[in-house]
Amino acid sequence: MNKITKTLLVSVFVNVGLVICKLIIGFLGSSKALIANAIHSLTDLITDGIAIIGNNFSMRPADSKHPYGYGQIEYVTNIIVGLVILILGISQIINAFSGDIDIPSNIIIYTSVIAIVVKYTLAKYITIKGKEYKSGILIVSGFESKADALTTLFVIISSLLSKLTVYNDLYKYSDNVCTFVIGIYISYISLKILKENAFDLIDKVEDNQELINKIKKKILKNEEIKDITSLSLIKYGTYYTANLEIALNKNIKLKDIKEINKRLEKQLVNRRTRISYLVLSTTVYEGSE
């Protein structure tokens, strides 16, 4: 089991507990907003499950049909996640003003406070791990967990406002309005995920100049290489395919070229650079010595 899957499993276990607690308390405490928030937590659970499957597929080694591996499955996974979240978001928008109007009990507030602390802690943990492992799947999951903590805050606000119904009858709609807002927010998150990952399905060139410059410095440490004609890093989920063209000394021998190619592959294809595949071409340096 890889590190990304282990991190996602932590999120799964936490979200199972939160979904069950929120649903039970939401029904007992007559809060549509907390039930909607439980649905939001359920989206976390579903997305983590899909992400675990997608991550395991994306880590499969290259084969004859997929010479650069299966990294783009990560983007497909995130698109599926986005669609699931969109469906659940729309369902909450529809549910917001259906059925009876009830005033939530105080237990809704207590449960929501505990849920916020748990969810924010989880979000921070997943985001840190996502940046550490350079995993888009984890970063998306962490973002979704933060969003869940925020929508839980809406539940607390709506519950407090509903207590003011004795002063103004309009406050009794606070829970319904909150449910509607959560539905809109869930839908917004889904559209953002869909937009980001739909474009990433098309080969995307890394534009992090700092990373590119580090790799160039590493390449130019080889004395036989006079110039880097071109270098591009194509994203495939959590790793890159590097397209590199170098210019060598005019007097270089064929056997030396083979040795340089082997050396470059050893230097560049590793976990630190996140380059898994290297497409290398060489030319003779035409500039002045």
Backbone bond lengths (Angstrom), bond angles and torsions (degrees), N, CA, C in turn:
res aa  C-N    CA-C-N  psi(-1)  N-CA   C-N-CA  omega(-1)  CA-C   N-CA-C  phi
1 M - - - 1.475 - - 1.531 109.40 -
2 N 1.351 117.74 125.40 1.458 119.64 -177.90 1.540 111.74 -81.27
3 K 1.339 115.04 171.87 1.468 121.03 -174.27 1.528 112.87 -64.73
4 I 1.335 116.08 -37.10 1.467 119.75 -178.96 1.526 110.51 -64.77
5 T 1.332 116.19 -43.52 1.469 120.90 179.02 1.526 110.91 -63.13
6 K 1.342 117.08 -41.26 1.466 120.82 178.77 1.531 110.88 -60.97
7 T 1.331 116.38 -42.02 1.468 120.64 178.91 1.527 110.77 -64.25
8 L 1.324 116.70 -42.03 1.461 121.11 179.41 1.525 111.81 -65.29
9 L 1.323 116.79 -34.20 1.467 120.42 179.25 1.533 110.99 -66.13
10 V 1.339 116.85 -35.35 1.465 120.60 175.65 1.529 108.70 -60.15
11 S 1.341 115.91 -45.28 1.458 121.24 178.88 1.529 111.69 -62.35
12 V 1.341 116.20 -39.75 1.467 121.17 179.28 1.523 111.06 -59.62
13 F 1.334 116.79 -48.90 1.464 121.41 -177.80 1.535 111.15 -62.74
14 V 1.322 116.92 -42.26 1.466 120.67 179.20 1.524 110.36 -64.68
15 N 1.329 116.69 -44.95 1.464 120.74 -177.59 1.522 113.04 -67.61
16 V 1.330 117.57 -33.24 1.471 120.27 175.44 1.520 109.87 -58.68
17 G 1.344 115.61 -47.36 1.464 120.85 179.44 1.518 112.42 -62.30
18 L 1.354 115.96 -43.33 1.465 120.26 -178.65 1.526 112.00 -66.74
19 V 1.313 117.48 -42.55 1.469 121.10 -179.59 1.522 110.48 -60.90
20 I 1.329 116.24 -47.58 1.470 120.54 -179.17 1.523 111.10 -61.49
21 C 1.340 116.37 -48.05 1.471 120.83 -178.52 1.533 111.80 -63.24
22 K 1.329 116.45 -45.71 1.469 120.06 -177.95 1.531 111.76 -64.91
23 L 1.325 116.46 -41.16 1.470 119.57 -179.98 1.533 111.15 -64.37
24 I 1.337 116.13 -46.58 1.469 120.50 -178.85 1.528 110.84 -63.27
25 I 1.350 115.71 -49.70 1.471 120.27 -178.92 1.535 110.63 -67.39
26 G 1.339 116.13 -36.06 1.467 120.23 179.44 1.523 112.14 -61.49
27 F 1.338 116.58 -43.35 1.471 120.80 178.33 1.525 111.20 -70.37
28 L 1.343 116.48 -44.77 1.464 119.92 -179.04 1.529 111.94 -66.84
29 G 1.331 115.91 -36.57 1.466 120.43 -177.33 1.508 114.09 -92.56
30 S 1.340 117.33 5.85 1.476 122.82 176.63 1.526 112.85 57.13
31 S 1.345 115.86 50.48 1.466 119.81 179.97 1.530 110.76 -124.18
32 K 1.328 115.72 107.50 1.464 119.98 174.60 1.520 110.80 -64.88
33 A 1.339 115.34 -33.67 1.464 119.88 -178.71 1.527 111.17 -63.28
34 L 1.333 117.61 -42.43 1.467 120.18 179.81 1.531 110.04 -70.26
35 I 1.318 116.98 -34.69 1.473 120.07 176.07 1.529 109.13 -64.93
36 A 1.343 116.88 -41.47 1.463 120.72 176.63 1.518 110.20 -62.77
37 N 1.331 115.32 -39.54 1.461 120.21 177.94 1.531 110.63 -65.87
38 A 1.335 116.58 -34.45 1.467 120.48 175.85 1.522 109.92 -64.79
39 I 1.339 116.45 -37.56 1.461 120.75 175.97 1.523 109.94 -63.05
40 H 1.350 115.24 -38.01 1.468 119.82 177.09 1.529 110.05 -62.80
41 S 1.329 116.77 -42.73 1.462 120.56 176.55 1.534 110.59 -64.82
42 L 1.339 115.24 -33.83 1.466 119.75 177.23 1.524 110.35 -64.11
43 T 1.347 116.93 -35.74 1.467 119.00 177.04 1.526 109.99 -62.58
44 D 1.345 116.68 -37.58 1.465 120.77 175.06 1.522 110.68 -58.34
45 L 1.339 114.73 -44.84 1.464 120.88 -177.95 1.527 110.95 -64.48
46 I 1.328 115.62 -45.26 1.465 120.38 179.34 1.529 110.63 -64.24
47 T 1.341 115.58 -45.61 1.461 119.17 -178.20 1.517 111.71 -64.61
48 D 1.333 117.49 -36.94 1.467 120.19 177.50 1.525 110.71 -64.39
49 G 1.343 115.97 -40.62 1.467 119.95 178.81 1.516 111.42 -63.65
50 I 1.348 116.14 -45.46 1.467 120.82 178.10 1.523 110.11 -64.94
51 A 1.345 116.11 -39.03 1.460 120.96 -178.83 1.530 111.61 -64.15
52 I 1.344 117.14 -39.01 1.470 120.75 178.69 1.527 109.89 -61.87
53 I 1.337 116.00 -44.67 1.473 120.68 178.77 1.531 109.91 -63.59
54 G 1.344 116.23 -47.23 1.464 121.18 -179.11 1.508 112.24 -62.96
55 N 1.338 117.02 -40.98 1.457 120.43 -179.30 1.517 111.03 -64.29
56 N 1.338 117.23 -42.61 1.468 120.56 179.98 1.525 111.13 -64.40
57 F 1.338 117.07 -37.52 1.463 120.21 177.37 1.529 111.21 -69.67
58 S 1.349 116.46 -39.84 1.466 120.35 -176.42 1.524 112.42 -67.45
59 M 1.338 117.66 -21.62 1.464 121.79 -178.77 1.528 112.42 -88.37
60 R 1.334 117.11 0.50 1.459 119.87 178.38 1.523 110.17 -63.37
61 P 1.331 117.74 142.02 1.479 120.05 -178.58 1.521 112.34 -69.21
62 A 1.321 116.12 161.90 1.458 121.71 179.54 1.524 110.88 -64.71
63 D 1.330 115.14 153.13 1.456 120.61 174.30 1.525 108.39 -140.72
64 S 1.329 116.49 -173.00 1.468 120.42 -175.45 1.530 112.54 -63.31
65 K 1.332 117.24 -33.19 1.460 120.97 -179.56 1.522 112.55 -82.59
66 H 1.325 116.32 -26.46 1.469 121.89 -179.69 1.521 109.00 -130.37
67 P 1.340 116.91 79.21 1.472 121.24 -174.10 1.523 114.82 -63.53
68 Y 1.331 117.19 -19.20 1.462 120.55 179.17 1.519 112.23 -110.65
69 G 1.332 116.16 24.44 1.453 120.38 175.35 1.521 113.75 81.17
70 Y 1.336 114.72 -168.97 1.466 121.96 -173.32 1.532 112.03 -115.37
71 G 1.327 117.11 23.63 1.469 120.80 -174.90 1.515 115.00 -57.77
72 Q 1.341 117.43 -31.01 1.462 119.60 -176.85 1.524 112.87 -70.77
73 I 1.342 116.92 -11.03 1.465 119.82 174.74 1.521 110.02 -59.49
74 E 1.341 116.66 -27.70 1.468 120.50 177.61 1.522 110.58 -57.79
75 Y 1.342 117.25 -41.61 1.460 121.13 -179.47 1.530 110.85 -68.12
76 V 1.351 116.31 -40.80 1.457 121.08 177.38 1.531 109.75 -61.03
77 T 1.346 115.44 -42.46 1.464 121.44 178.16 1.523 110.86 -58.52
78 N 1.319 116.33 -46.50 1.467 120.60 -178.84 1.530 111.78 -66.10
79 I 1.331 116.87 -32.45 1.470 120.43 176.87 1.533 110.06 -67.22
80 I 1.334 116.71 -42.50 1.473 120.37 176.42 1.522 110.03 -60.89
81 V 1.339 115.63 -43.05 1.466 121.41 177.05 1.523 110.13 -57.44
82 G 1.338 116.40 -46.36 1.457 121.33 -179.67 1.518 112.42 -60.28
83 L 1.320 117.37 -40.81 1.460 121.54 179.58 1.527 111.81 -66.64
84 V 1.343 115.94 -41.19 1.471 120.32 177.71 1.525 110.35 -60.98
85 I 1.334 116.03 -45.58 1.470 120.82 -179.50 1.529 110.48 -63.89
86 L 1.334 117.24 -39.23 1.473 121.20 179.95 1.526 111.00 -61.91
87 I 1.320 117.08 -43.95 1.471 121.38 179.56 1.531 110.62 -61.39
88 L 1.344 115.90 -44.94 1.466 120.14 -179.74 1.530 111.19 -67.40
89 G 1.329 116.82 -35.65 1.463 120.88 178.54 1.520 111.72 -64.52
90 I 1.322 115.91 -45.48 1.470 120.61 179.48 1.530 110.66 -64.04
91 S 1.338 116.09 -37.66 1.476 119.50 179.88 1.527 111.31 -63.06
92 Q 1.345 116.97 -34.39 1.458 120.43 178.89 1.528 112.01 -74.07
93 I 1.322 116.40 -33.14 1.473 120.41 175.92 1.535 109.43 -62.64
94 I 1.330 115.20 -44.16 1.470 120.57 179.61 1.526 110.76 -66.07
95 N 1.339 115.66 -38.20 1.471 121.12 -176.09 1.533 113.59 -75.72
96 A 1.327 116.29 -16.47 1.468 121.19 -171.73 1.526 113.81 -54.57
97 F 1.330 117.14 -42.43 1.462 119.67 -174.79 1.530 112.42 -117.90
98 S 1.332 115.42 27.22 1.470 119.74 176.01 1.527 109.22 -103.64
99 G 1.313 117.71 150.96 1.467 121.41 178.36 1.515 113.10 82.51
100 D 1.331 114.91 -169.37 1.469 121.32 -177.10 1.522 111.78 -77.83
101 I 1.328 115.05 158.97 1.468 121.49 176.16 1.523 108.49 -103.18
102 D 1.341 115.40 120.21 1.468 121.22 -179.11 1.516 110.74 -123.54
103 I 1.324 116.04 156.13 1.471 122.54 175.58 1.538 107.80 -94.33
104 P 1.337 117.61 118.63 1.467 120.51 -178.64 1.527 111.62 -63.03
105 S 1.347 116.06 148.63 1.468 120.95 178.38 1.529 110.41 -85.34
106 N 1.340 116.12 169.47 1.462 121.52 -176.26 1.530 113.46 -63.23
107 I 1.322 117.41 -26.79 1.465 120.62 -178.54 1.527 111.24 -61.42
108 I 1.313 117.18 -24.32 1.467 122.26 177.80 1.528 109.70 -62.55
109 I 1.340 115.81 -43.06 1.474 120.59 -179.29 1.525 110.59 -65.49
110 Y 1.341 117.12 -46.35 1.462 120.71 -178.60 1.533 111.17 -62.14
111 T 1.307 115.75 -44.03 1.472 120.58 -179.96 1.527 110.99 -63.88
112 S 1.324 116.00 -40.35 1.465 120.68 -177.78 1.528 111.77 -66.26
113 V 1.340 116.75 -38.89 1.471 120.98 178.73 1.529 109.81 -61.43
114 I 1.323 117.15 -46.88 1.467 121.64 179.24 1.534 110.13 -62.50
115 A 1.341 116.55 -41.77 1.462 121.67 -179.41 1.527 112.06 -62.55
116 I 1.336 116.42 -38.71 1.469 120.73 179.33 1.522 110.66 -62.82
117 V 1.326 116.68 -46.44 1.477 121.07 -179.48 1.528 110.19 -60.58
118 V 1.333 115.93 -47.17 1.468 120.84 -178.97 1.531 110.70 -63.37
119 K 1.330 115.75 -45.85 1.466 120.24 -174.91 1.515 112.18 -69.75
120 Y 1.324 117.69 -39.82 1.465 120.07 179.91 1.526 110.56 -66.71
121 T 1.330 116.25 -39.59 1.471 120.61 176.96 1.523 110.70 -61.70
122 L 1.329 116.35 -43.29 1.465 121.61 177.95 1.527 110.73 -62.99
123 A 1.327 116.55 -44.31 1.463 121.08 -179.41 1.520 111.75 -59.78
124 K 1.329 115.19 -42.93 1.468 120.23 -179.76 1.530 110.48 -63.97
125 Y 1.324 116.02 -43.07 1.470 121.88 -179.97 1.533 110.74 -62.04
126 I 1.339 117.11 -47.84 1.467 121.02 -177.34 1.529 110.86 -66.24
127 T 1.337 117.02 -40.93 1.469 120.78 -179.40 1.521 111.31 -63.89
128 I 1.335 117.02 -43.29 1.463 121.32 177.90 1.531 110.28 -59.85
129 K 1.325 116.16 -45.65 1.464 120.90 179.42 1.528 111.12 -65.98
130 G 1.333 116.29 -36.99 1.465 120.74 178.63 1.519 111.65 -61.80
131 K 1.336 117.09 -43.07 1.467 121.34 178.30 1.530 110.64 -69.91
132 E 1.325 115.82 -37.29 1.469 120.31 -179.96 1.527 111.31 -64.90
133 Y 1.343 116.33 -42.82 1.468 121.19 -177.51 1.524 112.64 -92.41
134 K 1.361 117.63 0.44 1.467 122.32 -177.70 1.533 110.40 55.15
135 S 1.323 116.33 46.05 1.462 121.70 -175.64 1.520 111.66 -109.41
136 G 1.345 116.52 116.03 1.462 120.96 176.50 1.511 111.87 -64.49
137 I 1.334 116.63 -33.96 1.462 121.38 179.48 1.525 110.39 -60.94
138 L 1.330 117.61 -46.15 1.463 121.48 -178.97 1.528 110.97 -68.58
139 I 1.319 117.12 -39.15 1.467 120.37 -179.60 1.530 110.51 -64.02
140 V 1.342 116.92 -40.94 1.467 121.28 176.01 1.527 110.23 -62.46
141 S 1.341 116.10 -43.93 1.464 121.23 -179.86 1.529 110.90 -63.69
142 G 1.334 117.09 -40.31 1.460 121.21 178.22 1.514 112.20 -65.68
143 F 1.332 115.94 -39.43 1.467 121.00 177.63 1.526 110.24 -63.29
144 E 1.319 115.54 -42.36 1.460 120.78 179.79 1.527 110.84 -64.47
145 S 1.338 117.63 -37.70 1.473 121.48 179.00 1.528 111.15 -66.19
146 K 1.338 117.07 -38.79 1.467 120.68 176.81 1.532 110.30 -64.51
147 A 1.321 115.23 -40.48 1.463 119.97 178.76 1.522 110.62 -62.81
148 D 1.330 116.44 -37.41 1.465 121.17 178.51 1.524 110.88 -64.83
149 A 1.342 116.13 -40.51 1.467 120.20 177.71 1.531 110.31 -62.97
150 L 1.343 116.10 -37.99 1.467 120.45 -179.77 1.532 111.06 -67.83
151 T 1.330 117.17 -43.07 1.468 119.38 -179.78 1.533 111.12 -67.93
152 T 1.334 116.77 -27.04 1.470 119.73 175.49 1.525 110.19 -67.28
153 L 1.336 116.37 -33.26 1.472 120.92 175.63 1.530 110.16 -63.23
154 F 1.331 117.26 -36.62 1.467 121.02 176.46 1.530 110.67 -60.76
155 V 1.337 115.98 -36.50 1.465 121.12 179.95 1.531 110.13 -62.73
156 I 1.334 116.38 -43.24 1.473 121.09 179.18 1.531 110.11 -61.90
157 I 1.342 115.85 -45.89 1.470 120.34 -179.01 1.529 110.74 -62.03
158 S 1.339 116.47 -45.12 1.467 119.79 -178.54 1.528 111.76 -65.45
159 S 1.342 115.89 -36.40 1.475 120.02 178.97 1.521 110.84 -65.86
160 L 1.340 116.42 -41.01 1.464 120.85 178.72 1.535 110.65 -66.54
161 L 1.339 116.50 -41.50 1.463 120.42 179.60 1.529 111.61 -64.97
162 S 1.331 116.19 -36.14 1.476 119.56 -178.80 1.533 111.68 -63.49
163 K 1.356 116.28 -22.89 1.466 119.91 178.56 1.534 111.38 -69.94
164 L 1.339 115.44 -15.90 1.472 120.13 -179.27 1.525 112.59 -87.66
165 T 1.327 116.86 8.04 1.470 121.24 -179.32 1.531 111.85 -59.28
166 V 1.326 116.49 -28.77 1.479 120.53 179.33 1.523 111.26 -64.53
167 Y 1.333 117.01 -22.47 1.461 121.12 179.81 1.536 111.73 -95.73
168 N 1.339 115.61 -33.13 1.470 120.09 -179.92 1.525 108.64 -149.97
169 D 1.313 115.91 126.83 1.466 121.53 -174.72 1.536 112.96 -63.90
170 L 1.335 116.85 -21.83 1.473 120.25 -178.43 1.537 112.34 -65.52
171 Y 1.348 116.35 -26.16 1.469 119.68 -177.13 1.533 112.58 -65.55
172 K 1.323 116.84 -17.50 1.473 118.96 -179.18 1.532 111.87 -67.81
173 Y 1.360 115.34 -15.48 1.469 119.43 178.80 1.539 112.69 -88.84
174 S 1.329 116.52 1.42 1.468 120.58 -176.38 1.525 112.46 -55.87
175 D 1.329 116.16 -43.95 1.463 120.70 -178.48 1.525 110.77 -63.64
176 N 1.338 116.65 -40.73 1.468 121.00 179.62 1.529 111.59 -66.88
177 V 1.336 114.77 -42.75 1.465 119.52 178.75 1.517 110.52 -61.97
178 C 1.335 116.28 -41.88 1.457 121.02 178.87 1.534 111.00 -62.24
179 T 1.326 116.52 -41.42 1.463 121.39 177.28 1.525 110.48 -59.87
180 F 1.331 116.10 -42.02 1.460 122.00 178.62 1.532 110.68 -63.65
181 V 1.339 116.27 -45.30 1.476 121.23 -179.98 1.526 110.39 -62.09
182 I 1.331 117.15 -42.99 1.464 120.96 179.03 1.535 109.79 -61.99
183 G 1.334 116.53 -41.59 1.468 120.50 177.80 1.512 112.08 -60.72
184 I 1.346 116.23 -43.28 1.471 121.60 177.73 1.529 110.13 -62.81
185 Y 1.339 115.68 -43.78 1.464 120.70 -177.26 1.530 111.07 -65.53
186 I 1.328 116.85 -42.56 1.466 121.22 177.80 1.530 109.43 -60.64
187 S 1.326 116.61 -42.80 1.470 121.24 179.95 1.524 111.08 -64.49
188 Y 1.343 116.47 -39.94 1.465 121.01 178.61 1.529 110.87 -62.01
189 I 1.330 116.22 -44.91 1.466 120.51 178.93 1.526 110.62 -59.28
190 S 1.335 115.52 -43.45 1.466 119.87 -178.21 1.525 111.08 -62.41
191 L 1.337 116.89 -42.37 1.461 120.48 -179.56 1.527 111.47 -65.70
192 K 1.326 115.89 -35.34 1.464 120.33 178.17 1.532 110.47 -66.13
193 I 1.329 117.14 -44.46 1.465 122.15 178.47 1.527 109.98 -62.40
194 L 1.345 116.46 -44.00 1.466 120.97 -179.49 1.526 111.39 -62.64
195 K 1.329 115.92 -42.83 1.468 120.20 -179.10 1.522 111.45 -63.46
196 E 1.337 117.13 -48.00 1.466 121.50 -176.76 1.526 111.96 -62.89
197 N 1.328 116.80 -43.33 1.465 120.43 -173.05 1.522 113.44 -84.48
198 A 1.332 117.58 -24.48 1.466 119.98 177.42 1.523 110.13 -63.68
199 F 1.334 117.22 -40.92 1.462 121.20 179.41 1.528 111.76 -72.14
200 D 1.349 116.66 -31.25 1.460 120.35 -179.25 1.525 112.54 -71.75
201 L 1.339 117.38 -17.21 1.469 119.99 176.52 1.528 110.89 -63.12
202 I 1.342 115.69 -31.47 1.463 120.28 173.82 1.522 106.15 -80.90
203 D 1.340 116.54 137.33 1.467 120.11 -177.62 1.527 111.14 -46.20
204 K 1.336 115.32 123.63 1.454 121.10 -175.54 1.528 109.83 -115.17
205 V 1.328 116.03 127.74 1.465 121.11 -179.09 1.530 109.28 -85.87
206 E 1.321 116.24 132.65 1.465 121.55 178.09 1.522 109.53 -65.87
207 D 1.350 116.21 131.45 1.463 120.51 -179.40 1.521 112.72 -110.78
208 N 1.341 116.33 12.37 1.462 120.87 177.80 1.528 108.54 -75.56
209 Q 1.337 116.07 97.99 1.457 121.37 -174.24 1.524 112.95 -65.63
210 E 1.314 116.06 -31.98 1.474 120.10 178.84 1.531 110.61 -62.79
211 L 1.336 116.17 -44.53 1.458 121.15 178.42 1.527 110.95 -64.36
212 I 1.341 116.25 -43.69 1.466 121.19 -179.63 1.525 110.80 -62.61
213 N 1.330 117.26 -41.65 1.465 121.29 179.72 1.526 112.01 -65.18
214 K 1.331 116.67 -37.23 1.471 120.67 177.19 1.524 111.02 -62.11
215 I 1.339 115.30 -42.91 1.463 120.06 179.56 1.530 110.45 -67.10
216 K 1.336 116.85 -39.44 1.464 120.36 178.25 1.531 111.48 -62.03
217 K 1.331 117.01 -42.20 1.465 120.92 178.30 1.523 111.18 -60.77
218 K 1.317 115.14 -40.64 1.464 120.63 179.28 1.529 110.49 -63.69
219 I 1.327 116.20 -40.13 1.469 120.76 -179.46 1.523 110.88 -67.11
220 L 1.332 116.85 -44.32 1.465 121.90 -174.98 1.527 113.70 -74.33
221 K 1.323 116.85 -5.49 1.467 119.84 173.17 1.529 111.21 -69.32
222 N 1.323 116.35 -17.91 1.459 121.44 175.71 1.530 108.56 -79.48
223 E 1.312 117.60 114.79 1.467 122.49 -172.83 1.528 113.39 -61.52
224 E 1.329 117.50 -29.17 1.469 120.39 -177.70 1.533 112.24 -71.01
225 I 1.331 116.36 -17.88 1.472 120.45 -178.34 1.527 109.11 -90.66
226 K 1.329 115.54 117.45 1.464 120.61 -177.67 1.529 112.65 -89.64
227 D 1.327 115.73 -27.69 1.470 117.49 -176.62 1.537 109.76 -160.88
228 I 1.334 115.18 154.32 1.466 121.53 172.73 1.524 106.83 -104.43
229 T 1.321 116.17 108.24 1.466 121.05 -177.81 1.527 110.83 -69.19
230 S 1.326 115.64 -43.46 1.471 119.51 177.31 1.528 110.08 -158.19
231 L 1.329 115.18 149.31 1.463 121.46 176.99 1.526 108.31 -148.52
232 S 1.312 116.40 123.34 1.461 120.82 175.96 1.521 109.59 -136.61
233 L 1.328 115.52 140.61 1.459 121.92 178.36 1.523 107.99 -110.75
234 I 1.328 116.59 117.18 1.456 121.45 -179.80 1.521 108.85 -98.35
235 K 1.330 116.63 125.53 1.466 121.23 -177.75 1.525 111.36 -75.90
236 Y 1.327 114.17 132.27 1.464 121.63 172.19 1.526 107.41 -131.54
237 G 1.322 116.46 76.45 1.462 119.59 -177.56 1.509 110.84 70.68
238 T 1.346 116.77 -114.87 1.466 121.10 -175.82 1.524 113.19 -91.83
239 Y 1.339 117.43 -0.66 1.467 119.18 -177.71 1.526 110.50 -133.85
240 Y 1.357 115.55 175.08 1.451 122.18 -179.36 1.528 111.50 -120.65
241 T 1.325 114.54 154.59 1.456 121.77 161.53 1.518 105.55 -109.97
242 A 1.343 116.98 123.82 1.461 121.34 -177.63 1.526 109.72 -97.86
243 N 1.326 116.02 126.06 1.464 121.98 172.62 1.525 107.24 -102.64
244 L 1.316 115.58 111.11 1.475 120.92 -172.22 1.526 110.74 -125.04
245 E 1.317 114.86 131.32 1.470 120.99 173.58 1.519 108.00 -124.49
246 I 1.336 115.72 124.36 1.465 120.33 -177.32 1.528 110.84 -122.01
247 A 1.332 114.81 155.66 1.461 121.33 175.90 1.524 108.62 -111.29
248 L 1.338 116.15 128.61 1.465 121.99 -176.90 1.529 111.35 -106.61
249 N 1.339 115.82 166.45 1.460 121.06 175.67 1.528 110.98 -56.86
250 K 1.335 116.77 148.87 1.468 121.19 -177.82 1.523 112.35 -62.42
251 N 1.319 115.46 -33.51 1.470 119.38 -174.09 1.533 113.34 -91.74
252 I 1.304 117.50 16.07 1.461 121.03 -177.85 1.530 110.33 -68.86
253 K 1.324 116.72 144.26 1.467 121.99 179.65 1.530 109.77 -97.47
254 L 1.350 114.78 157.16 1.458 120.66 -177.14 1.528 111.61 -59.57
255 K 1.324 116.81 -43.70 1.468 120.13 -179.14 1.527 111.00 -64.73
256 D 1.345 115.63 -31.07 1.475 119.19 178.26 1.533 110.88 -71.46
257 I 1.341 116.48 -34.29 1.470 120.57 178.48 1.522 110.20 -61.85
258 K 1.340 115.75 -43.50 1.468 120.33 178.84 1.521 111.03 -62.02
259 E 1.327 115.77 -39.24 1.466 120.53 179.66 1.531 111.05 -67.10
260 I 1.348 116.19 -40.22 1.465 120.97 178.79 1.529 110.53 -64.50
261 N 1.332 115.95 -41.80 1.467 120.51 179.18 1.523 111.62 -60.21
262 K 1.336 116.22 -43.51 1.464 121.19 178.60 1.525 111.12 -64.10
263 R 1.326 115.07 -41.06 1.463 120.51 -179.18 1.527 111.24 -65.60
264 L 1.334 116.17 -42.99 1.464 120.51 178.99 1.530 111.50 -62.85
265 E 1.320 115.90 -41.54 1.466 119.49 179.48 1.521 110.94 -62.27
266 K 1.330 115.45 -39.17 1.465 120.40 178.87 1.531 110.86 -67.00
267 Q 1.337 116.51 -38.13 1.462 121.29 -177.60 1.528 112.90 -74.29
268 L 1.334 116.10 -34.88 1.456 120.12 -171.20 1.521 115.16 -98.67
269 V 1.317 116.93 -34.94 1.471 119.44 -176.42 1.529 109.36 -87.79
270 N 1.329 115.89 93.73 1.470 121.92 179.35 1.526 109.71 -162.12
271 R 1.312 116.55 176.39 1.478 121.79 -175.98 1.514 112.61 -68.54
272 R 1.325 117.13 -32.38 1.462 119.33 -176.87 1.527 111.96 -67.37
273 T 1.317 117.56 -39.65 1.467 120.71 178.68 1.520 111.30 -84.26
274 R 1.357 116.95 -19.59 1.467 124.61 -175.42 1.526 111.94 64.89
275 I 1.346 116.20 19.61 1.456 120.93 175.01 1.527 107.95 -90.68
276 S 1.320 115.86 121.88 1.463 120.49 179.48 1.522 112.65 -102.30
277 Y 1.345 115.95 -24.98 1.464 120.16 -178.19 1.523 108.74 -137.41
278 L 1.341 115.67 137.97 1.460 121.73 -178.27 1.528 109.58 -123.26
279 V 1.347 115.44 120.48 1.460 121.18 174.49 1.521 106.44 -104.84
280 L 1.345 116.38 109.82 1.464 121.54 -169.58 1.524 111.27 -117.53
281 S 1.314 115.77 133.50 1.471 120.88 172.45 1.519 108.43 -133.38
282 T 1.330 115.58 147.09 1.457 120.56 -175.97 1.535 110.61 -123.30
283 T 1.331 115.28 147.71 1.468 121.93 174.89 1.537 107.64 -134.02
284 V 1.308 116.41 168.63 1.458 121.43 177.24 1.512 109.06 -88.80
285 Y 1.319 116.70 135.67 1.468 121.58 -178.39 1.530 110.03 -68.56
286 E 1.334 116.58 126.18 1.470 121.35 -175.68 1.528 113.01 -100.60
287 G 1.324 117.08 -8.24 1.457 120.41 -178.28 1.508 112.51 -74.67
288 S 1.333 117.12 176.71 1.466 121.47 178.91 1.509 109.59 -77.01
289 E 1.321 116.57 142.17 1.462 122.55 179.70 1.512 111.22 -73.22
